Amino acid sequence: MSGRAKFVVVFFKELRETLRDKRALGMVLLFVLMYPMLVGGVLQQQISRALKPEKEGIELTVIGAARAPTLMAQLKQKNVNITTAGPMTEEAITALLRTQKTAAVLRLSDSYVDDYRSMRPARVELWYDSASDNGRKVGDIEHVLRSYGNTIAGARLLAHGVSPATLHPVQLQKYDTGTSASRSASVIGTMLGMFFIPAFFFCLSTAVDSTAGERERRSLEVLLAQPAHTRDLVMGKWLAASCVSIVGLTLELCIAHAVLKYLPLEEIGMSWRLSWLDLLYVCVVSLTLPLFAAALEIALSINARTFKEAQTTASFAIMLPIVPVIVVPMLNLNTATWMYLVPVLSHQTLLREMAKGQAVGLLPFVLTFGASLVLALLCVAFTQRRMQSDRYLMSL
């Protein structure tokens, strides 16, 4: 047989064994569904939180509500449900807030009416629990209180013949040029990297079993004794593991894209405008990431004597590409060319820039595709040289 035929035989042999392994297929199915559902669940929770106050209103407990009927009317106009209460101690207010039955407690001082009539600052206390999930609701209540105070101040100035504009010598007008797509990419930019991390887990079982697993079962020695070049063995095992990862990553990206398209992101001021054609470009560029993932895991597993040892080593090693994906967004760095040279980070950056609806250019695609391919070939070359060494053969 020719060298090409031997390589194909090894490829189909490893692929057939992988398809028989229910554990490997179960891992692929788990990660195909887990990350898209996880991101979708997080975004759906944010959407639900944004819509809940609009549908149900904001629950507010007011102590001394009769002292400010105009304020109470303005709060009700802003969809705030008011529950009146009698005098309460600080401990009682704290206990009430911990029950999560009310977003905040508004307490008007006993001297509120006298201070208001005398044009002195009328004291209003707003009690809330910053550790709860009512931060947005409390912010809405504060906005109503500020608007109410500004309205009273303007009316008092007019009563004294002074224009309310005197309090605002500078008028600030803000214009937001950011699109919903760019806001979406900025908010969920960190999440996008999660879609590419499973590429390392899809091929983990296949890569470890075809190297350290066969070494532990003493079948690798038999393979090396066959009339086949080491290059054919390495290429066959590498591409078989890569094939599993490519299929898993492609399915995962398609499911993630469908989930983001389905979610009503417009309710939280965002959108997902990536088209299926754009996703096809991303999938093509991402073909080299599974190649690198499989090559790296095979290069690490080839030196392990047992399946468990190889799995532990590879599991720790594949955490390295995850570090830049987490650290770089935390540093709030601007997009730079060097980011497209780091696997996983390059894919995250490319997908984020495409999601913004901006013209990315050809260079990021080339660097993203080429960086992972070069690293994959280096790992394959290392594995081939390692298997050809006399020291390695003697250790079998």
Backbone torsions as a table, in degrees:
resi	resn	phi	psi	omega
1	MET	NA	150.2	177.1
2	SER	-75.3	165.5	178.3
3	GLY	-60.0	-35.8	179.4
4	ARG	-64.9	-41.3	-178.9
5	ALA	-66.5	-39.2	179.1
6	LYS	-64.8	-40.0	178.6
7	PHE	-63.6	-41.3	-179.9
8	VAL	-66.8	-39.2	178.6
9	VAL	-60.6	-45.3	178.9
10	VAL	-63.5	-40.7	-179.2
11	PHE	-59.8	-51.1	-178.0
12	PHE	-69.0	-31.0	178.0
13	LYS	-65.1	-46.3	179.1
14	GLU	-68.5	-38.5	-179.7
15	LEU	-67.0	-38.4	178.8
16	ARG	-65.0	-40.6	178.7
17	GLU	-67.1	-34.1	178.3
18	THR	-66.5	-42.4	-179.5
19	LEU	-67.1	-21.9	176.9
20	ARG	-82.7	-16.9	-176.9
21	ASP	-85.9	104.6	-179.2
22	LYS	-65.6	-29.3	179.7
23	ARG	-66.2	-43.7	179.3
24	ALA	-65.0	-43.8	179.0
25	LEU	-66.4	-35.9	177.6
26	GLY	-65.0	-38.1	177.6
27	MET	-66.0	-40.0	178.2
28	VAL	-62.1	-46.6	-179.6
29	LEU	-64.0	-37.2	-179.6
30	LEU	-61.7	-50.1	-176.2
31	PHE	-76.4	-25.5	175.6
32	VAL	-61.7	-38.0	-176.5
33	LEU	-95.4	-29.1	-169.4
34	MET	-66.3	-52.4	-173.7
35	TYR	-67.8	-44.9	175.7
36	PRO	-60.9	-39.8	179.2
37	MET	-68.7	-34.6	179.1
38	LEU	-65.4	-48.4	178.6
39	VAL	-64.8	-42.2	178.1
40	GLY	-62.3	-38.9	179.1
41	GLY	-65.7	-41.3	178.6
42	VAL	-62.7	-46.1	-179.8
43	LEU	-67.6	-37.0	178.8
44	GLN	-65.0	-36.2	177.4
45	GLN	-65.8	-39.4	177.2
46	GLN	-64.8	-39.8	178.2
47	ILE	-64.3	-42.0	179.9
48	SER	-63.8	-40.1	178.4
49	ARG	-64.9	-37.1	-179.0
50	ALA	-69.9	-33.9	-176.6
51	LEU	-87.2	-23.0	-175.1
52	LYS	-61.8	-45.9	178.9
53	PRO	-62.8	-32.8	-179.3
54	GLU	-69.7	-35.2	-177.6
55	LYS	-82.3	-45.1	-172.5
56	GLU	-100.3	-17.2	-175.9
57	GLY	85.1	174.3	-178.8
58	ILE	-106.8	124.8	-179.7
59	GLU	-83.1	125.5	-178.8
60	LEU	-135.4	127.2	175.7
61	THR	-96.1	127.7	-176.1
62	VAL	-119.0	128.2	175.7
63	ILE	-102.3	116.4	-177.6
64	GLY	85.8	37.5	-176.5
65	ALA	-64.0	-30.4	-177.2
66	ALA	-66.0	-16.1	-177.7
67	ARG	-78.7	-15.6	-178.1
68	ALA	-140.5	72.5	-177.6
69	PRO	-65.1	-34.5	179.3
70	THR	-66.1	-41.2	177.4
71	LEU	-63.4	-40.8	179.5
72	MET	-63.6	-39.4	179.3
73	ALA	-65.2	-38.5	179.8
74	GLN	-68.9	-36.1	177.2
75	LEU	-65.5	-40.2	179.9
76	LYS	-66.3	-33.1	177.7
77	GLN	-65.3	-24.8	179.8
78	LYS	-95.5	24.2	175.8
79	ASN	65.1	37.7	175.9
80	VAL	-105.1	121.5	179.2
81	ASN	-87.5	116.4	-173.6
82	ILE	-98.1	131.1	173.6
83	THR	-118.4	116.3	-178.8
84	THR	-78.3	149.6	-179.4
85	ALA	-146.2	155.4	177.7
86	GLY	-81.0	-174.4	179.4
87	PRO	-57.5	136.9	-178.9
88	MET	-134.9	145.1	175.9
89	THR	-79.5	168.9	179.2
90	GLU	-62.5	-37.9	179.3
91	GLU	-65.3	-38.5	-179.9
92	ALA	-68.4	-38.5	177.8
93	ILE	-64.7	-43.1	178.9
94	THR	-61.9	-42.1	179.2
95	ALA	-65.2	-37.9	179.1
96	LEU	-65.3	-42.2	-179.5
97	LEU	-66.3	-32.0	179.7
98	ARG	-69.9	-20.4	177.8
99	THR	-75.7	-12.0	179.1
100	GLN	64.0	17.8	178.7
101	LYS	-83.8	-16.1	178.9
102	THR	-138.2	145.3	-178.6
103	ALA	-73.5	-34.2	-178.4
104	ALA	-160.8	169.6	176.4
105	VAL	-123.6	124.2	179.3
106	LEU	-106.2	119.6	-178.1
107	ARG	-117.6	120.7	177.1
108	LEU	-92.8	133.2	-175.9
109	SER	-66.3	159.2	-179.8
110	ASP	-63.8	-28.1	-178.2
111	SER	-94.1	15.5	-174.6
112	TYR	-59.2	-46.2	-176.3
113	VAL	-66.2	-44.7	-179.8
114	ASP	-64.7	-42.7	179.2
115	ASP	-64.9	-38.4	-179.0
116	TYR	-64.7	-45.5	-179.1
117	ARG	-68.9	-32.0	179.9
118	SER	-85.6	4.6	-179.5
119	MET	59.9	32.4	171.2
120	ARG	-99.1	157.6	178.4
121	PRO	-57.6	116.4	178.9
122	ALA	-85.0	123.9	-173.2
123	ARG	-79.4	130.0	176.5
124	VAL	-131.0	127.8	-178.7
125	GLU	-105.9	131.9	177.0
126	LEU	-114.8	113.7	-179.0
127	TRP	-103.6	133.0	178.8
128	TYR	-154.8	165.1	-180.0
129	ASP	-108.1	108.6	-177.7
130	SER	-69.3	-16.4	179.6
131	ALA	-83.8	-6.1	-179.0
132	SER	-89.5	-179.5	-179.7
133	ASP	-94.8	22.2	-176.0
134	ASN	-102.1	21.4	-177.3
135	GLY	-59.0	-42.7	-179.6
136	ARG	-67.5	-38.2	179.2
137	LYS	-66.2	-42.3	178.1
138	VAL	-62.8	-38.0	177.4
139	GLY	-62.4	-38.7	177.8
140	ASP	-66.0	-38.5	178.3
141	ILE	-65.9	-43.2	177.9
142	GLU	-60.6	-38.3	179.3
143	HIS	-63.2	-39.6	178.1
144	VAL	-65.5	-41.7	-179.9
145	LEU	-64.0	-40.4	178.5
146	ARG	-66.3	-41.4	178.7
147	SER	-63.2	-40.3	178.6
148	TYR	-63.2	-43.7	178.6
149	GLY	-64.4	-40.3	178.8
150	ASN	-66.1	-36.5	178.7
151	THR	-64.4	-43.0	178.7
152	ILE	-64.8	-42.2	179.9
153	ALA	-62.2	-41.9	179.0
154	GLY	-64.8	-40.7	179.7
155	ALA	-65.5	-38.8	179.4
156	ARG	-67.5	-38.2	178.3
157	LEU	-65.6	-41.5	177.9
158	LEU	-62.7	-36.6	179.3
159	ALA	-64.5	-25.6	178.7
160	HIS	-99.4	11.1	177.0
161	GLY	77.4	21.6	-179.9
162	VAL	-114.0	134.3	179.5
163	SER	-71.9	135.6	177.1
164	PRO	-61.2	-20.8	179.2
165	ALA	-64.2	-16.7	179.0
166	THR	-61.9	-30.2	-179.8
167	LEU	-75.9	-10.2	-177.2
168	HIS	-128.0	75.4	-178.3
169	PRO	-66.6	-23.5	178.4
170	VAL	-121.3	126.4	179.1
171	GLN	-103.0	115.5	-179.2
172	LEU	-95.0	124.1	175.9
173	GLN	-117.9	118.7	-176.4
174	LYS	-101.4	140.1	178.1
175	TYR	-128.1	119.5	179.9
176	ASP	-97.2	111.6	179.5
177	THR	-90.8	-1.8	179.4
178	GLY	-72.5	137.9	178.6
179	THR	-88.6	164.0	177.4
180	SER	-62.2	-32.2	179.0
181	ALA	-67.5	-41.7	179.8
182	SER	-68.7	-36.6	176.1
183	ARG	-65.1	-38.2	178.7
184	SER	-62.6	-45.5	-178.4
185	ALA	-64.4	-34.3	180.0
186	SER	-72.4	-41.2	-176.7
187	VAL	-71.7	-45.2	-176.1
188	ILE	-101.8	18.4	-179.2
189	GLY	-59.3	-40.7	179.2
190	THR	-66.9	-35.5	-179.3
191	MET	-66.8	-28.8	-176.3
192	LEU	-62.8	-31.9	178.7
193	GLY	-65.5	-24.6	179.6
194	MET	-65.8	-23.6	-179.1
195	PHE	-71.2	-21.6	-176.1
196	PHE	-102.1	-18.8	179.4
197	ILE	-60.3	-38.5	179.9
198	PRO	-60.2	-14.8	177.9
199	ALA	-56.4	-29.8	179.9
200	PHE	-80.6	-24.7	-179.7
201	PHE	-88.4	-28.2	-179.7
202	PHE	-59.5	-39.9	-174.6
203	CYS	-100.6	3.9	-175.0
204	LEU	-61.4	-51.1	-176.7
205	SER	-63.2	-42.5	-179.2
206	THR	-66.5	-44.0	-178.6
207	ALA	-64.5	-42.2	-178.2
208	VAL	-71.7	-42.7	-176.8
209	ASP	-68.3	-34.6	-178.1
210	SER	-78.7	-6.6	179.4
211	THR	-119.6	-78.4	-178.8
212	ALA	-65.9	-34.7	178.5
213	GLY	-63.0	-44.7	178.3
214	GLU	-69.7	-32.1	176.7
215	ARG	-66.6	-38.6	179.1
216	GLU	-69.0	-35.2	179.3
217	ARG	-83.0	-1.2	178.8
218	ARG	68.5	17.3	179.1
219	SER	-91.1	-16.8	178.3
220	LEU	-68.0	-34.2	177.7
221	GLU	-63.4	-37.3	178.7
222	VAL	-67.5	-39.9	179.4
223	LEU	-64.1	-42.3	-179.5
224	LEU	-68.4	-21.7	178.8
225	ALA	-81.5	-10.4	-179.9
226	GLN	-75.0	156.3	179.8
227	PRO	-74.7	63.2	179.3
228	ALA	-137.0	142.8	179.7
229	HIS	-70.5	148.4	178.7
230	THR	-58.2	-32.7	179.2
231	ARG	-60.5	-39.0	179.9
232	ASP	-66.1	-39.9	179.4
233	LEU	-65.4	-45.6	-178.5
234	VAL	-66.0	-45.2	-178.7
235	MET	-63.3	-41.7	-180.0
236	GLY	-63.4	-45.6	179.3
237	LYS	-67.0	-39.9	-178.2
238	TRP	-64.0	-49.4	-177.1
239	LEU	-71.6	-28.9	176.4
240	ALA	-65.9	-44.9	177.1
241	ALA	-66.8	-37.9	179.6
242	SER	-65.5	-37.1	-178.9
243	CYS	-61.2	-42.1	178.2
244	VAL	-62.9	-42.6	-178.7
245	SER	-68.7	-37.7	180.0
246	ILE	-63.5	-45.4	179.5
247	VAL	-63.3	-44.9	-179.3
248	GLY	-64.1	-43.6	-178.9
249	LEU	-66.5	-40.5	179.7
250	THR	-63.8	-44.7	178.1
251	LEU	-62.9	-41.3	-178.7
252	GLU	-64.2	-43.6	179.4
253	LEU	-63.8	-38.7	178.2
254	CYS	-65.1	-42.8	179.4
255	ILE	-66.4	-42.7	179.0
256	ALA	-61.8	-41.5	178.6
257	HIS	-63.4	-41.6	179.0
258	ALA	-65.6	-38.7	179.8
259	VAL	-65.2	-45.6	-179.4
260	LEU	-67.3	-32.0	175.9
261	LYS	-69.4	-33.6	-175.9
262	TYR	-76.7	-35.3	-175.4
263	LEU	-66.4	138.6	176.8
264	PRO	-78.4	70.0	-177.3
265	LEU	-65.0	-19.0	179.3
266	GLU	-61.8	-23.5	-178.9
267	GLU	-68.5	-21.3	177.5
268	ILE	-115.8	24.9	174.3
269	GLY	73.8	25.6	-178.9
270	MET	-130.5	174.0	176.5
271	SER	-159.6	162.5	177.9
272	TRP	-124.7	98.2	-172.3
273	ARG	-99.9	10.0	177.8
274	LEU	-67.4	128.9	-180.0
275	SER	-88.9	169.2	177.7
276	TRP	-66.5	-28.9	176.0
277	LEU	-68.2	-40.9	175.9
278	ASP	-62.5	-39.4	178.7
279	LEU	-63.9	-35.8	177.3
280	LEU	-61.8	-42.0	176.6
281	TYR	-60.5	-42.7	-180.0
282	VAL	-63.9	-41.9	-180.0
283	CYS	-64.2	-40.3	179.3
284	VAL	-65.0	-45.2	179.5
285	VAL	-65.0	-30.3	-176.7
286	SER	-82.6	0.4	-179.9
287	LEU	-61.6	-31.6	-177.3
288	THR	-79.2	-17.6	178.8
289	LEU	-66.8	-46.7	173.4
290	PRO	-61.3	-33.2	176.9
291	LEU	-62.6	-42.5	178.2
292	PHE	-68.7	-41.2	-179.2
293	ALA	-61.1	-46.8	-179.8
294	ALA	-66.4	-41.3	-179.5
295	ALA	-64.6	-40.8	179.5
296	LEU	-64.6	-44.5	-177.7
297	GLU	-69.2	-36.2	177.0
298	ILE	-68.0	-39.9	178.9
299	ALA	-63.2	-34.4	178.7
300	LEU	-79.8	-36.4	-175.5
301	SER	-77.8	-22.7	-175.6
302	ILE	-65.2	-21.9	-178.8
303	ASN	-93.0	-9.2	-178.6
304	ALA	-83.1	147.1	-178.7
305	ARG	-90.8	-22.1	-178.8
306	THR	-130.0	159.5	179.2
307	PHE	-62.5	-42.2	-177.9
308	LYS	-65.2	-41.4	179.0
309	GLU	-63.1	-43.6	-179.9
310	ALA	-66.1	-39.9	-179.5
311	GLN	-65.0	-39.0	178.7
312	THR	-66.5	-45.4	-179.5
313	THR	-63.8	-45.9	-178.9
314	ALA	-66.6	-36.0	-179.4
315	SER	-64.4	-39.4	177.8
316	PHE	-71.3	-37.7	-176.7
317	ALA	-67.3	-36.6	-177.0
318	ILE	-76.1	-2.6	173.1
319	MET	-75.4	-20.4	-178.2
320	LEU	-60.7	-45.4	178.4
321	PRO	-65.6	-17.4	-179.0
322	ILE	-77.0	-28.8	-175.7
323	VAL	-58.2	-51.4	179.6
324	PRO	-61.2	-32.9	-179.2
325	VAL	-63.4	-31.8	-179.2
326	ILE	-89.5	-41.5	-173.1
327	VAL	-73.8	-45.9	-174.5
328	VAL	-59.1	-47.1	176.8
329	PRO	-62.6	-31.0	178.4
330	MET	-67.4	-32.0	178.7
331	LEU	-78.1	-10.0	177.7
332	ASN	56.6	46.5	-179.6
333	LEU	-83.2	149.3	174.4
334	ASN	-74.2	151.9	179.9
335	THR	-61.7	125.9	-179.1
336	ALA	-128.6	162.4	-176.9
337	THR	-63.4	-36.1	-176.2
338	TRP	-62.9	-22.9	-180.0
339	MET	-64.8	-26.9	-179.6
340	TYR	-79.8	0.8	178.0
341	LEU	-101.1	-3.9	-178.7
342	VAL	-106.4	116.9	-179.8
343	PRO	-55.4	147.9	-176.9
344	VAL	73.2	-53.5	175.8
345	LEU	-61.8	-39.1	179.0
346	SER	-64.5	-40.3	179.4
347	HIS	-68.6	-39.4	177.2
348	GLN	-63.4	-45.2	-179.3
349	THR	-65.0	-42.4	-179.8
350	LEU	-63.9	-45.6	-179.9
351	LEU	-65.7	-36.5	179.1
352	ARG	-66.2	-42.8	179.6
353	GLU	-67.3	-36.9	177.4
354	MET	-68.1	-36.0	180.0
355	ALA	-67.3	-21.9	177.9
356	LYS	-73.9	-13.0	-179.2
357	GLY	81.6	16.5	-179.1
358	GLN	-97.4	159.2	176.6
359	ALA	-73.8	119.4	-175.4
360	VAL	-86.5	-39.6	-176.4
361	GLY	94.9	171.7	-175.8
362	LEU	-83.1	-32.8	-174.2
363	LEU	-58.2	-47.3	179.2
364	PRO	-58.6	-36.8	178.0
365	PHE	-64.9	-43.7	-178.3
366	VAL	-65.5	-46.0	-178.8
367	LEU	-66.1	-41.1	179.2
368	THR	-63.4	-43.9	179.4
369	PHE	-68.8	-44.4	-173.6
370	GLY	-74.8	-35.5	-176.9
371	ALA	-61.9	-47.1	179.8
372	SER	-68.2	-35.1	-179.8
373	LEU	-66.4	-43.0	179.2
374	VAL	-62.0	-45.4	178.5
375	LEU	-63.3	-36.9	178.8
376	ALA	-64.2	-45.2	-179.5
377	LEU	-65.5	-35.4	177.3
378	LEU	-65.6	-41.1	178.4
379	CYS	-66.0	-39.0	178.2
380	VAL	-65.5	-41.9	178.7
381	ALA	-63.0	-39.8	177.8
382	PHE	-63.7	-44.5	-179.9
383	THR	-62.4	-43.4	180.0
384	GLN	-63.7	-43.0	179.7
385	ARG	-67.0	-36.7	179.8
386	ARG	-65.4	-42.7	-179.1
387	MET	-71.3	-21.2	179.2
388	GLN	-86.1	-12.2	-176.8
389	SER	-73.1	143.9	179.4
390	ASP	-65.6	-34.5	-179.4
391	ARG	-63.2	-39.6	179.0
392	TYR	-68.7	-41.6	-179.9
393	LEU	-64.4	-34.5	179.5
394	MET	-71.6	-23.5	-178.1
395	SER	-85.1	-6.9	-179.6
396	LEU	-68.4	NA	NA
